[in-house]
Structure formats: structure tokens, C-alpha cells
Amino acid sequence: MIKQLIFLSCFLSIVFVSQASNKYWIYFKDKGDTSKICAPLLSPDGIANRITFQLSTRQWTDFPVNNQFIHQIEQLGTSVIVKSKWLNAVSAILNETQLQQVKSLSFVSKVQRIKSNLKPASETPPKAVKKYASSIDMMQAESFVAAGLDGSNVKLGVIDAGYDNADKDSNLVHLFKKKNIRFTKDFLQPSHDTAFYKAVTKSDFHGTEVLLNLAGNLKGNKPIQFGLATNAQYYLARTEDGDHESRKEEDLWIAAMEWMDSLGVRLISTSLGYARDMDNPDENYKIAEMNGKTSAISKAASIAVNEKGIFLVVAAGNEGHKSDWKIITTPADVEGVVSVGAAYANWQKAGYSSVGYDSVPFIKPNLSTFSLTGTSFSAPAVAGFVACMMQKNPLLKSDSIKTLLYQSAHLYPYGNNYIGFGLPQADIALSLLNGIPNRKSYKPIKITGKSATFNIDQPDIHPILAFHKKDYRTVINQEELKTTNLKTFWEKIFFIKNNKHIVTLVRQKGIAFTTLQIGLTVFEFEW
């Protein structure tokens, strides 16, 4: 009898495992006959946005997923969770039997398990101690403020975790008084829309902190401005579940992107990223998959920037200190996405900030700015910068703004995989937007010896940094340099001051290029 019970127990376990359910993307071969669909595919604002930037108002990716396909899938006993017109796919939870049935359907091209985990790129809010928070102060925020730029009339979407008490935050109250929060949508718990600003999970403060770095503006005796887009029009989406380590919100993120596109949102900031650290290690991404085209979320991000004209800003991730990973997460890995890393006050890459993957032919991250506590808060700071650029020239296409944004960064054109092209500078961006070119010498200076010295007229200049690279973009290490005072014998004896200070640059093993930053002046050396 005992043996029979053991056998029965094993049998039930096997049946349970074989019928375990997982979430999948179900991709379709086509969309059926779309010739009879005459109704508008976008909202009036969405159509107006496309017309302004000379984009088609009836793209193939705008047509909905075929309802007959969805109906046949649901007849198998499952419910569709998200419909993605961009990917021509739906997400659904399938057991093994349903999975095999779906694969056999003639209109299904492939079925792909959703294995990855979305999580905030940081959990600790930054602290501001000056008139401008460091993240925007180092980007010369006062230049935009003096020019009257605050993101006015720019539609700016945020995809994140919850926005706990955002409506009561003294730094954000101006957005609610002016009714600048135009739309909100909870994709994780749709019924929660009626209590959108109440926490449901432990991470639901995160969206509020991101919003603070986009639009925060504290009035009073000690005014502090935290973000540059203090008067933009905001569209807020919640897609992140902070209570679980095996989160599978990739499809919700894509749905949020499509929702914002339909409403004519042009600029989107998101501080969520896919990487690893799953409860089930088998579900982790591999480093080789951070190539900008493997994950479903990267495919959607590519459609957003390449077809829809959306300007997408993404946190690079906080994997830089992890020796077995280090690189950026997805969708920050997409070439057309502006991925943002973090820098410290000395302008060096923050230790935790993810570096670019050296097996792709483009630079990642693209930019950086100050953040002590995570790239989650450097990304919205840059998105606010972009909103000001869009306000200054609202008819400029997203690709053109992206080019000018990169050209405004302090290391441009000598970008690297540590901090990208560096920190954008508002005064340079304004000049570029006004048609005044940024004059820089783009030709590397060749050094034939093992070291070089440079005279410095300002001994207290800050920072003095060297990015030592094995090729034109891959940093081996970053170094903070000090000036040395050169005095004659008599100057030393009689304590005579002089301004003969030098910086010495020494070639390191395996280094082909070094980017030297002295203040905001940059030189590129080829050894």
C-alpha cells in the first residue's frame, strides 16, 4: 500500500509539472485582410503628431491584431492578456497542452516564453542640496531656465512602478494644480486606476521619484529645482510589480508604449530594465542577448524610435559593479534608444553604472549625468533636458534632436562605453538649436612616447580625468589626475608663487587611445 501511495504521489507530481503554466508571446504570420479597416487607427493627437513629423498615419504596425486569431486562441481555454499591434502578437498564460495546440495553429509564426524580470534600476531617491539638483546642475540647468524653457507643451510619458503619493508631494504639487498630469493608466492592476497614487507594492514609490527628477520644483525659502521639465504634459503608466522577484511585465511595458503612441506622446522616459537575478536562474538573460534586437521589449523599442518617431530615454542599469555581468540591460541595449548611465560629482562613471556591451558596433550608454543612487534617476534628468530642446524647436524631428543632444555632451565626439558622450550641456544645446555649430577639433592628437605633459594655467581647475581605452570606445580604466607645480630653485627658497602647473599623462599597457578631460575641455590622444 505504501509503494502504491508513493507511485501515485510521483505520478501526480509528473502530471503537475507537465501542466505547469507560463506566460508566452504568441506571434502571428500576418494580420489578415486589413483593406476593409477604414476607421482612424490613432487618436486625433496621435494623427496630428504623425502629420507634423511627416510620418505615415496608417502604418502596418498601427493595424490591430486579428480578432479571429485571438478568438481561436481563447477557445483553447486561455485568456489573452496583452495585444501588441506593433509586434503582431498577444501574450497569454498557457499550460503544456495549450502550448502545443497554439504552436499547431496555421496563423501562428512562433511562440516565445516571457522569461525575464522587470525591476527598477534603483530603489533609493537622490538628495538635492543646491538651487539645482546636481543631476541637472552639472548639465547647466540655469541656461535652460534663463531661456524660459521648462518642457511646456511637450507630451512626456513615464513607464515605471507606482506613483505613491505623487499627488501630495510638495515638489510635484504644481503639476496637479496646473492639471499637467493628462492621463494615467495602471496596466498591472486596471482596477487600481481609481486609486492611482496609492502604493500597492514595496516599489511603488519609484515612479514618484522618477517624476521628481523630471519635474520636481520645490518652492519656499530654499527653492530647489530637481527636474527640467517642470511644465510638460505628463502621461503616467504603471507596469511594474514590486512584490515579486519573478516579474513578467514585458508585455505590459509594450502595451504602455503603444497606448502612449496612440495618444500622440512624443517623449518617453523609463527607468526599468531586463537583465537577470530571477528566482529561477534558467530564466536569466545571457550577456550575448543584450544586442538590441533579441528581447521582445527591444523589438518594441526599435519600432517606437524607428517607425513612430518616439524619443525613448532608458536607464542603462546598475550592473557595473557585478564582475560577471557589468553591461547594460534591455531595452537600453537598442541602438536608437538614448540609454543613460550615471556619473559622480567628479564626472567619472559611477561604479554601479552599467557599461556598454563591446560586441555591438555602436556606443552604449549614450549619455550620463549625476546620480549617487542609480541610473533610474539620471535617465529622467536627461529626458527633462530633451523636453526643453523639444520646446525650443517643436518641429525638429526626434532623430535631429538626438544628434544635437549628443553633440551638446561634454565628451563629444569621443564617446566611450563608460559614460557615452558624457553629460549634455544646456548652453551648447541652445547654441546648436539656434544653428550655431559646436566647434571642436575632432582629430586625435598622436603621442609617440610613453608619456606627455600639459601646462595648466588654472591650478584649481576641476575635474582632470583620463579615460584609457583599448580602442576608440572601450575603456579599460578611468583615472583622476592631479596637477604638479613646477618651481625653480629660487622660487622654492623664497616661496615665490607661480602658475607653472602641469598634468602628466602616462601610457598604460594595452591602451590605444586616451580621452583627457581638463575642466570641460576635452582632448583625444592616440598612442
N, C-alpha and C positions, 0 to 999 in steps of 0.2 A: 504493500500500500504506500509506503514511504517512497519507493522508487517511482511509483506511478505519479505521486504528487510532484516529485522533483521533475519528472519528464513533462508534466503538464505545465509547471511553472516556466520551464525553459521554452516550451512551445509558445506560451503566451508572450514571453519576452521577445521571441523572434517575430511574432506577428506584430507586436507593438512597434518594434524598430522599423520593420518593413513598411509600416503605415505612418511613420513619423512625417509630420507636415513641415514644409519650409516655404519661404516666400521666394517667388520667381518672377523674372521678367519674361513675358511671352511676346516674341517679336513676330509681326505679320509680314507676309510677302508683298502685299500691296494694300490699297485702301478701297478696293472695289471701284465701282463706277462713280466718280465724283462730278461728272459733267452736269448732273441734274441739281447740284447744290448751288443755288443762286443767292442764298442769304449771305449777308456780311459775315466774315469769319473772325472779325475783331470788333472791339468796341469803337465808337467814334473817335475817342482819343488815340486808340491804337492805330486806326487808319490814318488819322492826321499826322501821327508821328512818322509812319512809313512814307507818306507823301512828301513830308518836309525833307527827309533824307534820301529821297529817290529810291526807295525800296519797294519791291512788289507787295501789293496789298492782298494777294492771293497766292501765297507760296504753297508748294505741296505739303510742307510741314505744318501749314495752318489748317488743313482739312482734318476733320475729326477721324478718329478710329472707327472703322466699320462696325456698326451696331450688330449686324448679323454675326460677325465673328465673336463679339462679346457674348451674345446670346447663346451661341453654341458652347462656349467655354463654361458659362454659368449652368448650362444644362447638365454638366458633369458633377454638379453638387458643390461648386465653389463660388465665391463672390469676388468680383473684380474690385480691387482696392483703388488703384490709380490708373487713369487712362492718359497715356502720353502721345499726343498727336505728333510731337517732334520726333520721337523715336519710332512711331507707329507700333506701339507696344502697350501692354497692360501689365500690371503687377497683380498677383493673386497668390494665395496660400494653397499649395497642392500637396496631397499625400502621394505616395509612390504610384498607386494605381492611376490617380488623376494625371500625374505627370506623364506617364506613358500614353494615356489617352490623348492628352494635349499634343504631345510630340507627333502623334499619328494624323492629326488634322491637316488637311491638304493646304490650308491657307497659312499655316504656321511655318515660319522660316527657321526659328531656333528658340530654345528655352534656356534661360541662364539664371542660375541661382543668385539671389541677392545675399552676398556673404559678408558685407562689410559694415563697419561701425562708424556712425557719425558722432562726433563729440566736439564740444567747444575746444578751440585751440588754447584756451586759458581759462582759469577759474577765479583769478584774483584781480580786482579792479585797480587801475592805476591811481596814484595820488598826485594832485596838482598843487604846486606851492607858489606859482607865479601868476602874473596877469594872464599869460597864456600858458596852458599846459605844455610841458616840454615837448610832447609829440607834435604839436603844431608850431611851437616857438622855434624849434630847430628847422622848420620849413618856412620861416619868416612870415608867420601869420599876419603880422601887422601890415604887410604890404597889401594883402587882400582886403583887410578890414579898412585900411585907409582909402582903398579904391571903391569902397561901398559894396564889396562882394560878400554874399552870405548864403549863396545857393538858391536865391529867390527864383521861383517858377520852374525849378528843376524837380522832376519826379524821381524820387530816390527810394529804392526798395531795400529792405533788410530781411534776410532769411537767417533765422537763428533759433535759439531756445526761447523760453518765455520772456516776458517784459514785466516782471513783477514790480508793482508799484511805480511804474514809469509815469503814470498819470498824477502821482503825488510827489514826484521828485522835484525839489526846488530848482534843480539845474535844467529841468525839462519842461517846467510849467508853461513857458512861453509858447511851446509847440501846441499845447492844448488850448490855451487862451486864443491863439490865432487860428485854431482849427486846421493846423498843418498836418495832423495825422489824418490822412484822407481815407484809407481803408486798412482794415486788419483782418487776418484770416488765420485760424488755428487749424492746420492740416492734420495735426496729430489727434486732437480731440475736437471735432467740429462743434460739439455742443458747448464747448468752453468759450465760444465766441462771445457769449453774453457776459463773461467774466474774464475778459482777455488779459487784464492786468493783475490777475491773481495767480500766485505761484501754485503749480501742480506738482512739480518735481524739484529736486535739490539744485538743478542748474538753471532754474527759471529766472534768476537774477541776471543771467549772462547777456540776454538781449538788451536789457536796460543799460548795462554798462557799455555795450557796443553803441547804443543810441547816444549815450553820453559823449562818446568820443567822436560822434558825428555832429551833434547839435547842442551839446551841453553849454550852458551860459549862465553862470551864477551872478546875480545882481547883489547889490548891497554895499557895505563899507569896504569890503575886499573883493571886488569883482574878479572873477576868473572865467576865461573862455576856454572850454575844453575841446570844442569841435569847430570846424569852419563852416559847416552847412547849417547854420542856426535858423535859417528861414526857408529851407527846402520843403517840398511836399512829400510826406512820408507814407510808404506802403509797407506794412509790417506783416511778416509771416512767421509762424512758429512751426518748425518741422522736427525739432529735437526732443527726444525723451531722455531726461537726465537720471532716471531711476534704474536704468539697466545698462550692463556692460556689453550686451549683445544687441545693440540697437541696429535697426534695419530701415532707416528713414531715407534712403537714397531716392526712392520713388516719390516720397513726399516733397523732397527738395526740388526734384524736377517739376512736379506739379505746381509748386510755388513759382518757379521760374516762368512757366507757361501762363499762369494766372497774371503775373505782373506784366508780361509781354502783351497780353490781351488788353490790359488797361493803359497801355502806352508808356509804361515805365521805361526809362532810358538808362538809368544808372542803378546798379545793384551791388550791394556790399554784403558779403557773407563771411563769417568767422567760424565756419565749420569745415572739417576735413576728414577724409577717409585715410586710414593707414593700417593699423594693426591693433595689438592688445585686446583681442577678442577673448571672450570666455572660452571659446573653442579655438585653439591655435590653428586648426585646419582652415579656418575662415579668414585668416590674415592675408592681406595683400603681400605680394612679393615686390622687392625693390624694382625689378625689371618692368613691373606693370605701371610704374609711375612715369609713363612715357607720353601722357597727354591724350591717349586715344583708346585705352583699354577699358576703363570703367564706364558704366552707363552714365554716371554723373559727368564724366569728362566729355562724353559724346554730346550730351545736352548742352554743356557749357560751350562747346565748339559751335553748335548750331546757334546759340544765343549771340555769340560775338560775330560769327561769320555770315549769318543769314538774317538775323533780326536787328542788327545794329546796336545791340545792348552793350554797354560798357560794364564789364564784370570785374569787381575787385575782390580778391580772396586772400585770406590769411595763409601765409606759407606753411605754418605748422611749427610745433615746438619740439622737434625731434633732434635738434642739432647736437645735444649732449649725449645722445644714445649711440654708442660706438657701433652697434650692429644695425643701425638704420640711418640716422643723420639727415636724410634728404626730405624734400618737401612732400606733402600729401596731395591727394587728388580732391577737388578739381584744380588746385593751384598749379598742377603739372601741365595744364593746357597752354599751348603756345600763345594763343590770342588773349588769354586771361591775364590781368595785371595782378600778379601774386606779390604780396608784401611781407618782407621779413622785419626783424626788429634790430635796432641799434641801441647801444648805451650812450650816455651823455658824452663820452669821448669819441663818438662816431664809429666805433668798432662794432662789428657784428655781435649781438648778444649771444652768449654761449648756448642758450637753448634754441635759438632761431634756426630753423631748418635750412640746409644748403641745397643748391641745385644739383640735379642728377647729371653726372658727367657723360652719360651715354645718349643724350639728346643734343641736337645741333643748335639749340637756342639757349639764351641766358635765363636762368631762374635762380632765385626770385628776381623780379624785375626792378623792384624798388624796396626801400626800407625807411623806417622812421623810428623815433624813440619809443621804447616801451620796456619797462622793467619787468613786466609780469606776463607777457605773452603777445604773440603776433595777432591775437584776437583784437587787440586794441591799437595796433599800428595800422591794420588794414582799413578800419573806418576813418582814421585820421586822414589817410591818403584819399579815400572816397570823398571826404568833405572837400579836400583840395580840388579834386576833379569837378565837383559840383560848382565850385567857384569859377573854374575855367569854362564850364558849360554856360553858366550865367553870363560871363563876359562875352562869349561868342556862341549864342544858342543855335546858329545854323551850321556850325562846324561839325563835320561827321566824326563819329567816335574814333575811327582809325586815325584821323588827323589830330584829334585831341591827345590820343595815346602817344603819337610821335612827339608832339610838343611837350607832353608830360615827361617823357624820358629825356628829352633834350634839356629840360629845366633842372634835372638832377645833378648833384654836385660832382659826380664822377664821370658823367657822360663825356665821350663815348666809350670810356674804358670800364664797362660793366664787368662784374665778376659774379661767381656763384655764391658769394658770401652775403653781399648786400645789394646785388644787382647794380643799377646805375647810380645807386646812392639815395640821398634824401632830396626830394623835389624842393626847389627854391621859388617862392612866390614872386619875387621881383623879376627873376629870369622868365618865369612863365608869363607874366604880364607883358614883358618886352616881346616875347615870341608871339603872343596873341595879337600884339599891335604891329606885327610884321617886321620887328627889329631882330635880325639874326643874332644868335648866341655865338660870339666869335671865340673860338678855341683852336689851338693847334692840335690837329688830330694825328700828327705823325710822331711815332715813338722816337725817343732820343736814344741813340746807341751808345753803350758803355763798353769799352774794350777791356778794361781792367777788372780787378776783383772788388773795387770799391770806388765811391765817388763822394765828394764833399760839396756842400752848397752853402753859400753865405746867406745869413738871415739878418735882415735889418731890424726885425721886431723880436727880441729875445723871449718875450712873453706870449708869442703867438700860439694859438691852440685851435685844433689839435695838430700834431705832426704824426702821421700814420704811414705805414708801408704795408701794402698787400702784395706778398710774394707769391708769384703764380708760376705753375709749371707750363702753362700755355696762356693764350690770350685771355682766358676767363676763369681758369680753375685755380683757386687759391690753395696754397699749401699751408701758409700761416699768415697771421696779421701781427704787426709789430708797432708798438707805440715808441717813438723816438724822442730823444732829448737833445736840446742844443748844448753846444760846448763853447765856452767863452775863450777866445784866443787873446792872450795878453803878452806884450813884450816883457823883458826882464824888469825894465824901469817902471812900467805900469804896475807890475805886481808889487814892487818895492814901495812905491808911493801911493798904492791903492787908487790908481787912476782908472776911471770908468771908460769903457769904450763899447762900441756896438758891433765888434767883430765876433759875431756868433756864427757857428757853422752847424750843419747837420751832416752826419756821415752815414752813407748808405753802403752796406756790405752785402755782396752777393752771397746767397746761400746755395747749398748743394741742390741740384735738380731744378733750379729756378731759371726760367727763360725770360720772364717779364716781371717788373715791379712797378706798381702804381704808388706814387708818392703824393700824399696829401699834406700840404702846409697851409693851415687855415682852410680856406675854401679854394685855394689854388691847387691844381692837380697836374702832375707830370707823369708821363708814361715812359718807362725805360726798358730797353731791350738789351739783354746781356749778350 
